[in-house]
Amino acid sequence: MQLVSRVRSELGVELILKDLFAKPTIAHLIMLLSQASKSTITQIKAQSNRMHFPLSYAQERLWFLDQFEQEKSTLYHMPVRLKLHGKLNKDALKQSFESIVQRHESLRTNFVEKEGVALQQVNQRDDFTIEEIVCKETEIHTLSQKILSTPFDLEKDMLFRVTLFTLDTQTHYLLVNMHHIISDGWSMGILIEEFIMLYTAYMHAQENPLLPLEIHYGDYALWQRAYLSGEILETKLAYWKDTLLGVEPLALPTSYTRPNILSHKGQSISFSIDKEISTKLNQLSRKYDVTLFMTLLSSFGLLLHQYSGKEDIYLGTYVSGRNTLQVEPLIGFFANPLVLKQSFQKNIKFHTLLQQTKEHTLHAYEHQDLPIEKIIDALTLPRDTSGSPLFQVMFILHNTQEKRIELPNLSITSQTLPRDVSRFEITLDMQERQGILHGTLEYATDLFSQSYIEAMITHFKILLEAIVKDETQLLSSYSLLTKEEKKQLLVEYNDTKAPYPKEKTIHQLFEEQVKRTPENIAVIYEDKTLTYAQLNTHANQLAHYLIKQGVQPDSLVALCVERSLDMMIGILAILKAGGAYVPIDPSYPAGRIAHMLEDTHATVLLTQASLVSQLPKTHSNILTIDTLDVSGEKKSHPKTAVTSHHLAYVIYTSGSTGKPKGVMVEHGGVVN
């Protein structure tokens, strides 16, 4: 995209990205330039002496999320920490950051609301300070976390903070934190590069070496709103409406019940891909004229397809959003999420998937100017503060090598800061360093356990190894199983010879499980759940009540309820009381229900209040499980004389004569 931007800036013509990929040679490029149409992207004009600007579309999204947060979070903090060893010139350090703050208006910007409209307010600040803390090495982590856990007030706070930890004259830590609404990953690179140049100059008593900026972020925000309108807007919207028609949430299997709203609490696990596999992935990419990003995207998409069973996978990624040369030197929030659709048909081969991914990705890049907010509005998708309605999983490949930070008289080490937040359900962040692919999988702890994510990483590595071994396989042929999982599936799970507790009843085995995992989820219905302990308590109280109604070993109790938590409570309560349950579907014809009640001479009929009016007349004692107050009953296990030889349930078949026939099943038969 930088090549396209430079051609646009220098020659005023528009190159189409997919044409560049079709034949990446100098001769082909010259031919494309001779045929290229005039660019529709206009120059950005500087607006001098202006204090207020509209928000860019990207900023508008974060402003919207910030307004709806009851408690301000650290989700959109962008921290970096450096360890400095050697002789630090604190005056040059302070002067460098002061110069950067004065140079970039975004670092002096707050966000205010005037007459119901959110605006950027550029301040003429001369109060920037670096907080210095004298401390011990063992205190660095705790102090850093305390500082980073302090949220930004977008209206009042300076959204750029610098802290210097001093251990001794030779050892310092530099902690920089910015809010995402004024910065992005590219901006962090600019910040470090300019800091190096300024610190080096000021160390040697030289002048500021940086050339003045042509425009500022506010100028870009004004330009963006003018550019994305009319025919240009409609053309880009038409592409995304067509591409994302029928988009559905990925809904991966989860470790825990999905909450209505995600808390954004998260953790991350880092890993590396074997150097040989990393090399072969690059070779595979060159073989099929695709980028490494496209190969990894196809592989990760295939992994998610196998996990979810979804044929269409929608993944998010980030593009720089800097599609004009004028904005490349600016610190500001330009990055735009891009939605990439992948379709997985089992009868295609991986190398075919690569070409499809290449085509879809290049088309998406051509329409990347459109902010994701505009797409969501056009598709009339419900907004959700938990995340994007367009995708739940993000994939990022950093295509630039980490620059070595070198300063006079200092050795510098960049440090990884642990994150306890996750913007998306899963984010796979990858980078190639010295020929080895490194990855970090960030995940929402509301949904996934550490063991789940560790298994996903293992499966991803297995898949990559299989792909580089043979990319001509059908997608359905790739297995994710480890050797241990294969053995478990083929050998251990098929070894069904085992002693079983033949003298125990169903509810006794359930009670043993309650002791082992009382807080684990036992039953889920729609958005409702019960733990083993909760289910056991409800069932015990109802069982004590049923015993008072005359239920004893081998008593038949009819159970006529809709699918619900009540159904599970009812079944267990009947068994605990010593009875045998007779399941009756409420949708059965009245005549069939009447026959089953008459045939069983059911002592009690457990049902729900909404079903009573449609039930036939019966001599059974009707109890409505959803309105029955058993809160006064004992919570302990009922003591009954029931054994594994007593009835557990009676199930009715259609019967050869047309009349349903009951089949009686004992506890021992079920346990076996």
Secondary structure by P-SEA (a helix, b strand, c coil): caaaaaaaaaccbbbbcccccccccaaaaaaaaaacccccbbbbbbbcccccccccaaaaaaaaaaaaccccccccbbbbbbbbcccccaaaaaaaaaaaaaacccccbbbbbcccbbbbbbbbcccbbbbbbbbcccaaaaaaaaaaaccccccccccbbbbbbbcccccbbbbbbbbcccccaaaaaaaaaaaaaaaaaaaaccccccccccccaaaaaaaaaaaaccaaaaaaaaaaaaaaccccccccccccccccccccccccccccccaaaaaaaaaaaaaacccaaaaaaaaaaaaaaaaccccbbbbbbbccccccccccccccccbbbbbbbbbbbccccaaaaaaaaaaaaaaaaaaccccaaaaaaaacccccccccccccbbbbbbcccbbbbbcccbbbbbbbbbbccccccbbbbbbbcccbbbbbbbbccccccaaaaaaaaaaaaaaaaaaaacccccccccccccaaaaaaaccccccccccccccccaaaaaaaaaaacccccccccccccccaaaaaaaaaaaaaaaaaacccccbbbbbbccccaaaaaaaaaaaaacbbbbbbcccccaaaaaaaaaaacccbbbbcccccccccccccccccccccccccccccccccccccccccccccccccccbbbbbbbccccccc
